[in-house]
Amino acid sequence: MVTPAASYKTLWKTLIDKDMTNQDLRKATSLSSATIAKMGRDGTVTTQVLARICRTLDCQMADIVAVLPANKEKGEDA
């Protein structure tokens, strides 16, 4: 299983704070439902998608995505 590089939990919290649903976000940004679903699984999306969301929500990228630390295997050097 591939470990996600990013988490969109902050996006879902921001939507709650703005009283919006995933569907509201999809319509406001003209993103596909597949892109929204991919983000729901912490999948990879382009910075263009993130920028479109930020412009729509009037926020910064840190408000919608958190970069997760890389998992190091035992004995692996930094």
N, C-alpha and C positions, 0 to 999 in steps of 0.2 A: 504494500500500500504506500502510495506517495504521500509524504507529509506536506500539507499546504504551506506555502510561503507567506500567505497573508490571511488575515481574518477580517471579515466584514461585520463583526458583532457591533462595532461602533456605528456602522451605517444603520443597522436595524434600530439601535437606540436613538439615533438622530431622527429617524422617521417617526418613532413613537413620540419624541419631544415635539415634533412638528405636526403631530396628529395626522400622519399620512400612512397609507398602506403601501405594500409592494406594488399593487396595481396602480395606485396614484403616481408612484415614482415612474413606473413603466410608461404611463401615458404622458407625463410631464417631460420625460427625457426622450421619448420615442425610441426607447431601447426595446429589444425583443424580449419576449417572455423567457426565451432560452438563456439570454444573458443574465437576467434577474435570477433565474433558477441556478445558473452556474455560480453566481455570487453567494447564493444560499448554501452552496456546498463548499464555500471558500475556494472556488476555482479561479483560474487565472483569467483576468480581463485586461484590456489595454489601458494605458494611461489616458487615452482619448475618452474612453468610457468613464473613467473616474473623473476626469475634468468636466465632462458633460453633467455628471451628477452634482459635482461641486457647484457649478454655475447655477444649476436648477435649485439646489438647496441653499445657496449663498453661504457656503461653508468652505473649509480647508480640507485637504486630503486626510489629515490626521483625524478629522471628525467622522470619516467614513471607512478608513482602512487602517489596520495595524499590521506592521511587518513582524512576522514571527521569527524568533531566533532559529538558526539552523540546528537540527538535531545532530549531535556528534555521536559517532559510534564509539564503543569502548576502545581505548588505546589510540584513538585518532588525535593527532596534533592539531592545534589551532591554526 
